Amino acid sequence: MRLLIPGASGLLGINLAMEAMREHEVIGVDRGKLKSAPFRVFSTNTLNRAAIESILDDAQPDWLINCAALANLEECEEHPELATVLNVDLPAQLANACAERSIRFVHISTDSVFDGEKDDAYTEEDVPNPLSLYSQTKLDGEHATFSENPNAIVARVNMFGWSLPGRRSLGEFFVNNLNEGKNVNGFTDVLFCPMLVNVTARLLLKMLEKNLSGLYHVVGAQAMNKYQFGREIARTFGLRESLIAPKSVEASELTAKRSHNLWLSTHKLSTDLGHEIPSFSTGLAEFYTQFQQGYPQKIRSYQQA
């Protein structure tokens, strides 16, 4: 299959491309951040509808996974118009263009569409209540996607892994700072379901191969707080757990409001795929193996200077 990836330089985009290349033809769309990538890249502004439609007609992909977004919560608060354009308008345009061309479309959303007030795991049937501008625009992007393309897949995710700049994920945050002997905080009151981005990528490809459609929670099978996550990272990498201080997110200097409970059920996904979601420990072991084998440096070598 031929896969088109807008946002190919992002955390998911670059790792998805690396995973998909093993069995599929990959074409990335990027705003000039990639160089010498091992796949074809269209360098263009994804906000230009005419340019995107021209790329679709030129590349003629079978699948499109939209990884383009403004994903930094603080930046969304500072630049609400840009957040709306990237997180709502662009998905709608891509969903529409793919529907017109019979291209299977996947839009990437977020676990943070929920307010965290539930005591149990959220399912796809639960009603979202976003707390931040980022979360609201991502939810609006979900609705826009299904409005334009009812057969699309919308995947709510939470990922960690190695990125182009080396600082895009919480996993990198802990590894980088602990490696330098720096003290860091780990939130004890934010529950989430982290998944290695490469596992996320492989699951998205399987969902397309199985011709699934609709809303799915594509997150880790195990819920933990961010303090626990940091300690697991430290333990695996042989770094000092004592450098991580337990802290409440309410005592942080972050401006965008965060949900305390982002525990999402993956029952629907595992049922429809016909197998269990890989465990957190499996993903963490792969994250460490990638580190040992120089995968982070390989990824960063594709970054435009």
Secondary structure per residue as TSV (DSSP state, phi and psi in degrees):
chain	resnum	aa	ss	phi	psi
A	1	M	-	360.0	155.6
A	2	R	E	-105.7	122.4
A	3	L	E	-112.8	128.1
A	4	L	E	-105.2	133.1
A	5	I	E	-126.1	93.1
A	6	P	E	-67.0	138.8
A	7	G	T	81.4	35.7
A	8	A	T	-70.3	-11.8
A	9	S	T	-95.4	-2.7
A	10	G	S	-77.9	175.5
A	11	L	H	-54.9	-51.7
A	12	L	H	-73.9	-41.9
A	13	G	H	-55.4	-51.0
A	14	I	H	-69.4	-39.5
A	15	N	H	-72.2	-34.9
A	16	L	H	-62.2	-44.1
A	17	A	H	-59.9	-44.6
A	18	M	H	-63.7	-38.0
A	19	E	H	-72.1	-44.9
A	20	A	H	-68.6	-29.6
A	21	M	T	-57.0	-23.2
A	22	R	T	-65.4	-30.2
A	23	E	T	-131.5	-9.3
A	24	H	S	-132.0	163.2
A	25	E	E	-85.1	127.2
A	26	V	E	-112.9	134.8
A	27	I	E	-129.4	125.5
A	28	G	E	-100.6	155.0
A	29	V	E	-123.0	127.7
A	30	D	E	-151.7	153.6
A	31	R	S	-94.5	43.1
A	32	G	S	86.6	14.7
A	33	K	-	-88.2	-17.7
A	34	L	B	-99.1	142.9
A	35	K	-	-139.1	146.4
A	36	S	S	52.0	32.5
A	37	A	-	-68.9	148.7
A	38	P	S	-81.1	23.7
A	39	F	S	-147.9	162.3
A	40	R	E	-67.4	138.1
A	41	V	E	-131.8	129.3
A	42	F	E	-93.2	121.2
A	43	S	E	-95.6	106.6
A	44	T	-	-157.7	163.9
A	45	N	-	-81.1	117.4
A	46	T	T	-66.8	-11.8
A	47	L	T	-81.6	-8.0
A	48	N	-	-88.9	102.2
A	49	R	H	-59.3	-42.6
A	50	A	H	-62.4	-39.3
A	51	A	H	-66.1	-41.6
A	52	I	H	-64.4	-44.0
A	53	E	H	-66.2	-34.9
A	54	S	H	-64.4	-40.8
A	55	I	H	-64.1	-42.1
A	56	L	H	-60.5	-42.0
A	57	D	H	-70.6	-32.4
A	58	D	H	-76.4	-50.4
A	59	A	H	-75.5	-31.9
A	60	Q	-	47.7	59.9
A	61	P	-	-74.0	156.8
A	62	D	S	-84.6	-34.9
A	63	W	E	-129.9	149.5
A	64	L	E	-134.6	125.4
A	65	I	E	-113.6	112.9
A	66	N	E	-83.8	106.5
A	67	C	-	-104.8	3.9
A	68	A	-	-79.6	132.1
A	69	A	-	-170.6	163.4
A	70	L	-	-100.4	101.5
A	71	A	-	-101.3	-6.9
A	72	N	-	-81.7	118.2
A	73	L	H	-61.5	-39.7
A	74	E	H	-69.2	-40.0
A	75	E	H	-63.8	-35.7
A	76	C	H	-63.1	-39.4
A	77	E	H	-65.2	-35.7
A	78	E	H	-79.7	-29.8
A	79	H	-	-129.2	69.5
A	80	P	H	-61.8	-35.3
A	81	E	H	-66.8	-43.5
A	82	L	H	-65.2	-39.3
A	83	A	H	-59.8	-41.6
A	84	T	H	-67.0	-42.3
A	85	V	I	-63.5	-46.2
A	86	L	I	-78.0	-36.6
A	87	N	I	-95.9	-14.5
A	88	V	I	-122.8	-57.6
A	89	D	I	-65.7	-45.3
A	90	L	H	-62.4	-48.0
A	91	P	H	-57.2	-39.3
A	92	A	H	-62.5	-43.9
A	93	Q	H	-64.6	-44.1
A	94	L	H	-66.3	-42.9
A	95	A	H	-59.9	-42.7
A	96	N	H	-65.5	-47.3
A	97	A	H	-63.5	-37.4
A	98	C	H	-70.4	-38.6
A	99	A	H	-62.1	-40.5
A	100	E	H	-65.3	-27.9
A	101	R	H	-107.4	7.5
A	102	S	T	57.9	39.1
A	103	I	-	-97.6	128.0
A	104	R	E	-65.8	130.6
A	105	F	E	-119.7	132.7
A	106	V	E	-122.7	127.6
A	107	H	E	-111.3	136.0
A	108	I	E	-95.1	120.9
A	109	S	E	-113.2	-158.1
A	110	T	E	-136.9	154.9
A	111	D	G	-70.6	-20.3
A	112	S	G	-80.3	14.7
A	113	V	G	-71.6	-11.1
A	114	F	S	-97.2	153.5
A	115	D	-	-85.1	-8.6
A	116	G	S	81.2	10.8
A	117	E	-	-83.6	-13.8
A	118	K	-	-75.0	145.5
A	119	D	S	-88.7	-9.5
A	120	D	S	-120.6	-172.6
A	121	A	-	-75.1	141.6
A	122	Y	B	-80.8	137.5
A	123	T	-	-105.9	174.0
A	124	E	T	-66.0	-16.0
A	125	E	T	-84.5	-16.6
A	126	D	S	-70.8	146.0
A	127	V	-	-83.6	122.7
A	128	P	-	-68.5	156.6
A	129	N	-	-149.5	84.5
A	130	P	-	-63.3	143.1
A	131	L	-	-103.6	-19.2
A	132	S	S	-123.3	166.7
A	133	L	H	-64.0	-40.1
A	134	Y	H	-56.0	-51.3
A	135	S	H	-62.4	-39.3
A	136	Q	H	-65.3	-43.4
A	137	T	H	-68.2	-33.8
A	138	K	H	-68.1	-38.7
A	139	L	H	-65.8	-42.3
A	140	D	H	-60.9	-35.0
A	141	G	H	-66.2	-35.3
A	142	E	H	-61.6	-49.4
A	143	H	H	-63.0	-41.2
A	144	A	H	-64.0	-38.5
A	145	T	H	-62.0	-51.7
A	146	F	H	-69.1	-28.7
A	147	S	H	-64.5	-40.0
A	148	E	H	-87.4	-24.7
A	149	N	-	-149.4	83.8
A	150	P	T	-60.3	-20.7
A	151	N	T	-92.3	6.8
A	152	A	-	-71.1	166.3
A	153	I	E	-106.1	132.0
A	154	V	E	-115.4	121.9
A	155	A	E	-113.6	118.8
A	156	R	E	-87.4	124.2
A	157	V	E	-127.5	164.5
A	158	N	-	-151.0	116.1
A	159	M	E	-128.2	154.5
A	160	F	E	-134.3	156.3
A	161	G	-	164.5	-169.6
A	162	W	-	-93.9	133.5
A	163	S	-	-118.7	170.9
A	164	L	S	-58.5	-52.2
A	165	P	S	-82.4	-10.6
A	166	G	S	83.9	13.5
A	167	R	-	-147.9	29.2
A	168	R	S	-95.3	-13.1
A	169	S	S	-123.6	159.3
A	170	L	H	-64.5	-32.2
A	171	G	H	-61.2	-45.1
A	172	E	H	-65.0	-38.0
A	173	F	H	-55.9	-48.6
A	174	F	H	-69.7	-44.8
A	175	V	H	-61.0	-48.5
A	176	N	H	-61.5	-49.1
A	177	N	H	-71.2	-42.0
A	178	L	H	-67.8	-35.2
A	179	N	H	-60.5	-32.7
A	180	E	T	-91.5	5.1
A	181	G	T	72.6	23.3
A	182	K	-	-89.4	144.7
A	183	N	-	-78.0	136.1
A	184	V	E	-135.0	164.3
A	185	N	E	-103.3	148.0
A	186	G	E	-127.5	122.4
A	187	F	E	-71.8	126.0
A	188	T	S	-88.9	-13.5
A	189	D	S	-114.9	26.2
A	190	V	-	-125.5	106.7
A	191	L	E	-93.5	129.8
A	192	F	E	-147.8	175.5
A	193	C	-	-125.4	77.9
A	194	P	-	-68.2	142.4
A	195	M	E	-133.5	136.5
A	196	L	E	-59.6	131.8
A	197	V	H	-58.2	-32.0
A	198	N	H	-67.1	-34.9
A	199	V	H	-67.6	-42.5
A	200	T	H	-55.2	-47.3
A	201	A	H	-59.9	-45.3
A	202	R	H	-65.3	-37.0
A	203	L	H	-67.6	-40.1
A	204	L	H	-61.3	-41.1
A	205	L	H	-65.3	-39.5
A	206	K	H	-64.8	-36.8
A	207	M	H	-63.5	-38.8
A	208	L	H	-69.6	-42.1
A	209	E	H	-61.6	-34.5
A	210	K	T	-86.0	0.6
A	211	N	T	60.7	38.6
A	212	L	-	-75.6	161.9
A	213	S	-	-151.6	159.7
A	214	G	E	108.0	-167.7
A	215	L	E	-93.9	131.5
A	216	Y	E	-137.9	145.1
A	217	H	E	-91.6	110.1
A	218	V	E	-112.0	74.5
A	219	V	-	-130.1	178.3
A	220	G	-	-66.0	157.3
A	221	A	S	-81.2	-11.0
A	222	Q	S	-121.2	131.1
A	223	A	-	-92.6	140.7
A	224	M	E	-155.7	162.9
A	225	N	E	-89.2	168.4
A	226	K	H	-72.5	-23.8
A	227	Y	H	-67.2	-45.3
A	228	Q	H	-60.6	-42.9
A	229	F	H	-58.1	-46.1
A	230	G	H	-61.4	-40.9
A	231	R	H	-65.8	-37.8
A	232	E	H	-64.1	-41.0
A	233	I	H	-61.0	-49.1
A	234	A	H	-59.3	-44.9
A	235	R	H	-61.3	-45.7
A	236	T	H	-66.9	-38.2
A	237	F	H	-90.3	1.2
A	238	G	T	68.8	34.2
A	239	L	-	-106.0	169.2
A	240	R	-	-80.3	110.9
A	241	E	G	-64.1	-28.6
A	242	S	G	-65.9	-14.9
A	243	L	G	-75.6	-13.5
A	244	I	E	-95.9	119.4
A	245	A	E	-100.2	131.7
A	246	P	E	-68.1	134.1
A	247	K	E	-149.0	152.3
A	248	S	-	-85.6	140.4
A	249	V	G	-64.1	-25.3
A	250	E	G	-68.2	-22.1
A	251	A	G	-93.4	3.3
A	252	S	S	-83.5	172.2
A	253	E	-	-96.5	12.0
A	254	L	-	-70.1	137.9
A	255	T	-	-88.9	-38.3
A	256	A	S	-73.6	132.6
A	257	K	-	-69.9	135.2
A	258	R	-	-109.1	147.2
A	259	S	-	-79.3	145.1
A	260	H	S	-84.4	-25.7
A	261	N	B	-125.7	107.7
A	262	L	-	-119.1	41.7
A	263	W	-	-81.8	111.8
A	264	L	B	-111.4	134.9
A	265	S	-	-74.6	136.5
A	266	T	-	-108.7	17.6
A	267	H	H	-60.2	-43.5
A	268	K	H	-61.8	-44.5
A	269	L	H	-64.5	-48.7
A	270	S	H	-64.5	-35.8
A	271	T	H	-65.2	-47.3
A	272	D	H	-73.7	-26.0
A	273	L	H	-84.5	-21.8
A	274	G	T	84.1	18.2
A	275	H	S	-156.7	163.2
A	276	E	-	-70.9	153.2
A	277	I	-	-76.2	135.0
A	278	P	-	-54.2	143.5
A	279	S	-	-70.6	160.7
A	280	F	H	-61.3	-41.1
A	281	S	H	-62.4	-34.9
A	282	T	H	-65.0	-45.1
A	283	G	H	-66.3	-39.6
A	284	L	H	-65.2	-39.7
A	285	A	H	-63.1	-39.0
A	286	E	H	-67.8	-38.6
A	287	F	H	-58.0	-43.2
A	288	Y	H	-70.4	-40.5
A	289	T	H	-61.9	-41.2
A	290	Q	H	-58.5	-41.9
A	291	F	H	-60.6	-45.2
A	292	Q	H	-65.3	-33.1
A	293	Q	T	-91.5	4.8
A	294	G	T	80.6	18.3
A	295	Y	H	-61.8	-39.5
A	296	P	H	-59.0	-42.0
A	297	Q	H	-66.9	-36.3
A	298	K	H	-62.3	-46.2
A	299	I	H	-60.9	-46.3
A	300	R	H	-67.3	-22.1
A	301	S	T	-68.8	-13.8
A	302	Y	T	-89.9	3.9
A	303	Q	B	-86.5	131.6
A	304	Q	-	-67.4	131.8
A	305	A	-	-68.2	360.0
